[in-house]
Amino acid sequence: MAEPKKKATTAKKAVTKKKEEPVVTKAEKDTSVAVNEEGNVEQIADSPEPTVAKAGKRSPKALKEEAEKAAKEERKAAKADESSVVAKPVKKIRTRLERRGKHYRKSSELLEIGKIYPLAEAVSLAKKTSHVKFDASIELHVNLGVDPKHADQNVRDIVVLPAGTGKKVRVAVLTDDTVTAEKAGADIAGTDALLNQIDKGELNFDVLISTPQLMSRLGKYARVLGPRGLMPNPKSGTVTADIVKGITDAKAGRVEYRVDSTGIVHLGLGKVSFTEPQILDNVKAVLASISSNKPQNVKGNYFKSVHLSTSMGPSVTVDLSTIN
């Protein structure tokens, strides 16, 4: 009867010993652990060694590239932190006038910012503010309250300047009556000889006038003359039977103006060497022509602004109440 009692005691001790063994979780198995003297489980390293595979994301080459990439990102972050600490110098923003040349700035001192001038005074100031050594042109810029997208608001006309343009105009005339054209002041006159020059690309003229009968012979030269603004046109007065009047107007200072896509008319109407009355007469002639061509559908202010300037000088704002 004693032997069965010993077996039960041994089995009991085995159960007790089994209960005392520490339980290791899956997370602990994935890390490097050890059992201390007291029988408790301890973690040896904070991070386990990565599992290395022959290929793929866990291959030695992929792990090395990942480590280099992480190091590169750390260096970038450190560099960004250093650069943010250093204050960058604030770049000074200069005004448009400050970016101009010294001669332009000196000329602009004669004008008051935001001030508008009567027409006569604006002409005088435009002459004074020209700082270049050559005989600069006087320019007129008129902002109109029109919409050039509409055909009926496309302001366009020809005007003969009373004092001329100040330029020597070379006039060529395509006509059979060369004697009359030369007496009227034409620089080049003829038919076959003139057409041969155009065919060779020798365009030694500023204005080309033609009679209506000979216009058909200029058709093949349209690609040469058109882009240069030399193609005769009845609207500009360069296609006319009265060649004497056409030559006289061209020599006297006939100019053509046309509103651009933004509704502004730009026109040169003289030289700085002109006297103030001459410039004033030319300005009044152009403004009168623009006013007479006002479209009927335009509502509100027709003249928005008028400015006078020289080739490289500052612009002078004209008082609209003095241009009528």
C-alpha positions in Angstrom: 0.0 0.0 0.0 3.0 2.3 0.5 4.1 2.3 -3.2 1.0 3.9 -4.7 1.3 6.7 -2.1 4.9 7.6 -3.3 3.7 7.8 -7.0 1.0 10.3 -6.1 3.5 12.5 -4.3 5.9 12.5 -7.2 3.1 13.4 -9.6 2.1 16.3 -7.4 5.6 17.6 -7.3 5.8 17.5 -11.1 2.6 19.5 -11.4 3.9 22.1 -9.0 7.2 22.4 -10.8 5.4 22.8 -14.1 3.4 25.7 -12.7 6.5 27.5 -11.5 8.1 27.6 -15.0 7.8 31.2 -16.5 5.5 31.6 -19.5 7.3 33.2 -22.5 5.0 35.1 -24.9 5.4 35.3 -28.7 6.7 38.9 -28.5 9.4 37.7 -26.1 10.3 34.8 -28.3 10.9 37.3 -31.2 13.5 39.1 -29.1 16.7 37.9 -27.5 15.9 36.7 -24.0 17.5 34.8 -21.2 16.5 33.3 -17.8 18.2 34.8 -14.8 19.2 32.9 -11.6 15.8 33.6 -10.1 14.1 31.9 -13.0 12.6 35.1 -14.5 12.8 36.0 -18.2 15.0 39.0 -19.1 15.4 40.7 -22.5 19.0 41.1 -23.5 18.7 43.4 -26.5 16.1 46.2 -27.2 15.9 45.4 -30.9 16.4 41.9 -32.4 18.7 41.2 -35.2 16.7 41.4 -38.5 16.0 38.2 -40.2 18.2 37.9 -43.3 17.0 36.3 -46.5 18.7 35.3 -49.7 16.7 37.8 -51.8 13.9 40.3 -51.5 13.4 43.1 -49.0 15.3 41.2 -46.2 18.4 40.5 -48.3 21.7 41.9 -47.1 21.8 44.3 -50.1 18.3 45.6 -49.5 18.9 46.0 -45.8 22.1 48.0 -46.5 20.3 50.3 -48.9 17.5 50.9 -46.4 20.0 51.8 -43.7 21.8 54.2 -46.1 18.5 55.8 -47.1 17.5 56.3 -43.4 20.9 57.9 -42.7 20.5 60.2 -45.7 17.1 61.4 -44.4 18.6 62.1 -41.0 21.3 64.2 -42.6 18.7 66.1 -44.6 16.6 66.8 -41.5 19.6 67.9 -39.5 20.7 70.3 -42.4 17.2 71.7 -42.6 17.2 72.4 -38.9 20.5 74.2 -39.2 19.4 76.3 -42.1 16.1 77.3 -40.4 18.1 78.7 -37.5 20.2 81.0 -39.7 18.1 84.1 -40.7 18.2 84.8 -44.4 18.7 88.4 -45.4 15.6 90.2 -46.7 16.0 91.3 -50.3 15.0 94.9 -50.7 12.3 95.4 -53.4 13.1 98.4 -55.5 10.4 100.5 -57.2 10.0 100.6 -61.0 11.6 104.1 -60.9 14.5 103.0 -58.9 15.3 100.3 -61.4 15.6 102.9 -64.2 18.8 104.5 -65.4 20.2 107.6 -63.7 19.4 109.9 -66.6 15.8 108.7 -66.6 15.5 109.3 -62.9 16.9 112.8 -63.3 14.4 113.6 -66.0 11.5 112.2 -64.0 12.3 114.7 -61.2 10.7 117.4 -63.4 7.3 115.6 -63.0 5.1 115.3 -60.0 3.8 111.8 -59.3 0.1 111.5 -59.9 -0.3 115.0 -61.3 -2.0 115.7 -64.7 -0.9 118.6 -66.9 -2.7 120.8 -69.4 -1.9 119.9 -73.0 0.4 122.9 -73.7 2.3 122.3 -70.5 2.6 118.5 -71.2 4.1 119.3 -74.6 6.7 121.6 -73.0 7.6 119.0 -70.3 7.9 116.2 -72.9 10.6 118.2 -74.7 12.4 118.9 -71.4 12.4 115.3 -70.2 14.2 114.0 -73.3 17.7 113.0 -72.0 19.1 111.2 -75.1 21.7 112.7 -77.4 19.8 112.0 -80.6 16.7 113.7 -81.9 14.1 111.6 -80.2 10.5 111.2 -81.4 7.5 112.6 -79.6 5.0 109.9 -79.0 1.2 110.1 -78.3 -0.6 107.3 -76.4 -4.4 107.5 -76.2 -6.3 104.9 -74.2 -9.9 104.7 -75.6 -13.0 103.2 -74.1 -13.6 100.8 -77.0 -13.5 97.0 -77.5 -11.4 96.2 -80.6 -12.9 92.7 -80.7 -16.0 94.3 -82.3 -15.5 95.4 -85.9 -17.5 98.6 -85.5 -15.2 99.7 -82.6 -12.0 99.2 -84.5 -10.9 102.9 -84.6 -8.6 103.5 -87.7 -7.9 106.5 -89.9 -5.3 108.5 -91.8 -4.2 112.0 -90.8 -1.8 114.5 -92.4 0.2 116.1 -89.6 0.4 119.9 -90.1 4.1 120.1 -89.2 5.1 116.7 -90.7 6.7 113.8 -88.9 10.3 115.1 -89.1 11.4 112.1 -91.1 12.6 112.1 -94.7 10.0 109.8 -96.5 11.2 108.0 -99.6 8.2 107.5 -101.9 8.0 105.0 -104.8 5.2 105.1 -107.3 4.1 102.3 -109.6 2.8 104.2 -112.6 3.1 104.5 -116.3 3.4 108.3 -116.0 6.9 108.5 -114.5 7.4 112.1 -115.6 4.5 113.4 -113.6 5.4 111.3 -110.6 9.0 112.6 -110.5 7.9 116.2 -110.9 5.6 115.7 -107.8 8.6 114.5 -105.8 8.7 110.7 -106.1 12.1 109.2 -105.4 11.4 106.1 -107.5 8.8 105.9 -110.3 8.1 103.3 -113.1 6.7 99.9 -113.7 9.1 97.1 -114.8 12.2 98.7 -113.3 10.4 99.1 -109.9 9.0 95.6 -110.0 12.4 94.2 -110.7 13.8 95.9 -107.7 11.1 94.5 -105.5 11.7 91.1 -107.0 15.3 91.3 -105.9 14.4 92.4 -102.4 15.7 96.0 -102.9 13.0 97.9 -101.0 14.7 101.4 -101.0 11.5 103.3 -100.1 9.2 104.0 -97.1 5.9 104.4 -99.0 4.7 102.6 -102.1 1.9 104.3 -104.1 0.2 102.6 -107.0 -2.5 103.4 -109.5 -5.6 101.1 -109.5 -4.8 99.7 -112.9 -1.4 98.3 -111.9 -2.4 96.9 -108.5 -2.8 93.4 -110.1 0.9 93.3 -110.8 1.7 93.6 -107.1 -0.3 90.5 -106.2 2.7 88.1 -106.2 4.7 90.5 -104.0 2.1 90.6 -101.2 4.2 88.3 -98.9 7.2 90.6 -99.3 5.4 94.0 -99.0 2.6 93.0 -96.6 4.7 92.2 -93.4 6.7 95.4 -93.9 3.6 97.6 -94.2 4.5 98.6 -97.7 1.6 97.0 -99.6 -0.6 99.8 -101.2 -4.1 100.1 -99.7 -7.0 102.3 -100.7 -7.9 102.9 -97.1 -4.4 104.4 -96.4 -4.5 106.5 -99.6 -1.7 104.6 -101.3 -3.9 103.3 -104.1 -5.1 106.4 -106.0 -5.5 107.7 -109.5 -4.3 111.1 -108.3 -0.6 110.2 -107.8 0.4 113.9 -107.3 -1.9 114.3 -104.2 -0.7 110.9 -102.9 3.0 111.9 -103.2 2.3 115.3 -101.6 0.5 113.8 -98.7 3.1 111.2 -98.1 5.9 113.8 -98.2 4.0 116.2 -96.0 3.6 113.8 -93.1 0.7 111.5 -93.6 0.4 108.9 -90.9 -2.0 106.0 -90.2 -3.1 105.1 -86.8 -5.1 102.1 -85.6 -6.3 101.0 -82.1 -4.4 97.9 -80.8 -5.9 94.8 -79.1 -5.9 96.6 -75.7 -7.8 99.7 -77.0 -4.8 102.0 -77.2 -3.6 104.2 -80.0 0.2 104.6 -80.2 1.5 107.2 -82.7 4.7 109.1 -83.3 3.9 112.7 -84.3 7.1 114.7 -84.5 10.6 115.2 -83.1 12.0 116.9 -80.0 13.7 119.4 -82.3 10.2 120.7 -83.3 9.0 123.8 -81.7 6.2 123.6 -79.1 3.6 125.1 -81.4 4.5 122.5 -84.1 4.1 119.6 -81.7 0.9 121.1 -80.3 -0.6 121.4 -83.8 0.2 117.8 -84.6 -1.2 116.5 -81.3 -4.5 118.5 -81.8 -4.8 117.2 -85.4 -4.5 113.5 -84.2 -6.9 114.0 -81.3 -9.4 115.7 -83.5 -9.2 112.8 -86.0 -9.6 110.2 -83.2 -12.6 112.1 -81.8 -14.3 112.3 -85.1 -14.0 108.5 -85.5 -15.8 107.7 -82.3 -18.0 104.6 -82.7 -21.7 105.1 -82.2 -22.0 102.1 -79.9 -19.4 103.3 -77.4 -21.0 104.3 -74.1 -19.4 106.3 -71.3 -16.0 108.0 -71.6 -14.4 107.7 -75.1 -11.0 109.1 -74.0 -9.8 107.3 -70.9 -6.3 108.7 -70.7 -3.8 110.6 -72.9 -0.1 110.5 -72.4 2.8 112.3 -74.1 6.4 111.0 -74.0 9.7 110.9 -75.9 11.5 107.8 -77.2 13.2 107.0 -73.9 11.7 109.6 -71.5 9.0 109.4 -68.9 5.4 109.9 -69.8 3.4 113.0 -69.0 -0.3 112.6 -68.2 -2.5 115.0 -70.1 -5.6 116.7 -68.5 -8.5 115.4 -70.6 -10.5 118.6 -70.1 -7.8 120.5 -72.2 -7.9 118.3 -75.3 -11.3 119.2 -76.5 
